[in-house]
Amino acid sequence: MVRELTVALGERSYPIYIGEGLLQEAASYFDKHGVSKKSPLMIVTDSHIGPLYLEALENVLRASGFQVVSAVVPAGEGSKSLAVFEQLVTKALEGGLDRKSTIVALGGGVIGDLAGYVAASYMRGVRFVQIPTTILAHDSSVGGKVAVNHPLAKNIIGAFHQPAFVLYDLNTLQSLPPRDVRSGLSEAIKHGLIWDEAFVAWCDDNMEKLLALDPDALGYALFKGCGVKAAVVSVDETENGLRAILNLGHTIGHALEAVAGYGELTHGEAISIGMIGSAIVGVKLGAPQEVYKVTRRVLGKSGLPVRLPEHFDTDAVMRAMMHDKKFTEGSIVYVVPTAIGKVEVRSDVPASLVRETVELLKQEADWQ
Amino acid sequence: MVRELTVALGERSYPIYIGEGLLQEAASYFDKHGVSKKSPLMIVTDSHIGPLYLEALENVLRASGFQVVSAVVPAGEGSKSLAVFEQLVTKALEGGLDRKSTIVALGGGVIGDLAGYVAASYMRGVRFVQIPTTILAHDSSVGGKVAVNHPLAKNIIGAFHQPAFVLYDLNTLQSLPPRDVRSGLSEAIKHGLIWDEAFVAWCDDNMEKLLALDPDALGYALFKGCGVKAAVVSVDETENGLRAILNLGHTIGHALEAVAGYGELTHGEAISIGMIGSAIVGVKLGAPQEVYKVTRRVLGKSGLPVRLPEHFDTDAVMRAMMHDKKFTEGSIVYVVPTAIGKVEVRSDVPASLVRETVELLKQEADWQ
């Protein structure tokens, strides 16, 4: 079965298709959405995903008459740089891409962000199609946030550029390493925690199936995760208000990523610890104990880390938080859960409470 | 007097203020438009304009409580590069600019394009204010097209990012070299030729005043030039249709710029020759002879070149035209005048006619 949902953004609305084997059917989706056959399209992928799926995708597209240029960048966050961005623009120019061309991201979040920023900028914006190959990318495939990194800060150079459509082939998820599976589930669980209590309960009940990559369970989780994000983004496309709730767990999470050595924590692992921290802050500010217990239980079942390794220096974590771009005009924006499936954005959370929480996150025993 | 016009783009609408001494009154305009005093703003200027006006602008803004960071880049097209773009992002990060910050372009078209692309990209888009200091910049200050160059093509990396407002201080134009004055008038005359017969007649009658930098005449010409562009852009913000008429003279003009050695032709000079070429094409396709005569007379009065220097190789010019991004899906988009103040966009102009026109442009005697 193919699940379909629409990200409702007026004239920039677009569908997300989720199902098994969609890569093989890519040409019909490209046709349906009017991707040009007269202008070349460019597939951007990385050195991990390229060997697995690039040739197959090129073949099905070429067999239907599409002109295909491909670019393979090194796998990893290092490719989200202005230097690689410029190389892709060069490739697009050399490949003859024009204003009617489409850029296709085949890969995870790094490829989506990088290729998306190329699509946003090339000739001041061309069409963009996402073919995510990780669970985590369900998050970045909704909302059009694209960016590259600057040596001083992540995602600081970017744009809002919505794709024409998203094609999620569940088969491409079968080869994901377990750590990437868990990291992807982290954002899916986050979507439940901010918006959808029933989906959190479903995750609680179906975590084993998810970890075993059961296609139907995965398809459902991606559908729900994308659905929550789509609902939020529809209200607030350019992150001026409601969209801030998507940062649950990210204030501490980003700081941990900044402080951790390369590879120590994935993004999903960092925000897992961050979400536990947010639950602690929530309870301390009056939310029911349940908020902490359920958050702790679901994340724990998934095998994601729920404690902060002791060697993390609290001062360093606090300093990293102060440099994060979520700080606007000197005040801190913090997403605080008030119940499972419900959060509020507060700007009055004392730094002392956050510091105390970071300390509590390091304790072996469960908090409280 | 301060002339004011609005670029009507729905929620992205913005005003252009044109008058003498507006730089000294900048703070009140910044206040009026809600530029943040809590978040630093960054002024981007170049090594020619900086020494003339930067300190004065910094002083009036700081005196009113704005936090000001400044960045001075080398004057010239060379600064419209990804490398300088990255330096400006670094400067913005080091200066503590956040999502509520504003980027201010103080300078000509290069600075507007460069600073505008920084504003479009920094933290996925911050506010942007333009303070143009050339006549030519009246063109780029309307419509939100911002970009940097790639070694293989001009303006290929960019965005559509509308300013919050534009502040045109006529006093800053008094020090313009005569060649820059003429080049700026070239785009103003173009706006008349595509849209406003009466303004072309006014230019014909008032060219001496314009060349003498009479403030009232200049203010009127900028008001009319911006007005035409605003009318066109309001209908077609992202260059999908009508906006193509703004490319009158640019098909040949861009090719001449690409072929010419550095500094041989300014943009305004190149499109002046290009507009003569367009008039020739127009008459050959059935427009009244008047179209050529008036175009020739007004551009001639301004001192702009109306003939192509003989050493330009016709083959090279034709090849350069084929690489221009105005070619979509293999067909050529050419803006052809049908009367003074009226043009049509045609995609059926034979390359042979354009080649013949390039040859005619080299002839010493007036054509026909």
Interface residues (C-beta under 8 A of the other chain):
Chain A: S36 K38 S39 L82 F85 E86 V89 T90 L93 E94 D98 R99 K100 A120 S121 Y122 M123 R124 G125 K145 A147 H150 P151 L152 A153 N155 I156 I157 G158 A159 F160 T238 E239 K325 F327 T328 E329 G330
Chain B: S36 K38 S39 L82 F85 E86 V89 T90 L93 E94 D98 R99 K100 A120 S121 Y122 M123 R124 G125 K145 A147 H150 P151 L152 A153 N155 I156 I157 G158 A159 F160 T238 E239 K325 F327 T328 E329 G330
